[in-house]
């Protein structure tokens, strides 16, 4: 890779890092306000009862997949920061792909299979046992694929290092 190409990648990574940082901040703020704003006010109301606490618990359960997705976005942000500093090598990419893939897959799994059961346990039955959510299933498949790609990159780097030692 030429110095010009590296400089171009670093500049684009820095620009995208700013965008992803703003997006992450906006999403975290929206996540907290939208998911917990109204139910938190209900907890501090003078007539707060078990229903308010149950509503808060249901919102906590519904927030679990979103939390995984936001953490994955944080992983993207950290990787972009490393790219902007010039860390364009395989360990950075494999760590990023593996971590983000696991977070996306975990968020999808929890959202599709765990959240409906937890909602039922809290008395807020969604009416189904498995949440058939196409976007979550696609994110889960992409996440698992990213982990496989990360392992392929890691293995390729190990083989390249072996070949460099031989020749």
Secondary structure, 3 states (H helix, E strand, C coil): CCHHHHHHHHHHHHHHHHHHHHHHHHHHHHHHHHHHHHHHHHHCCCCCCHHHHHHHHHHHHHHHHHHHHHHHHHHHHHHHHHHHCCCCCHHHHHHHHHHHHHHHHHHHHHHHHHHHHHHHHCCCCCCCCCCCCHHHHHHHHHHHHHHHHHHHHHHHHHHHHHHHHHC
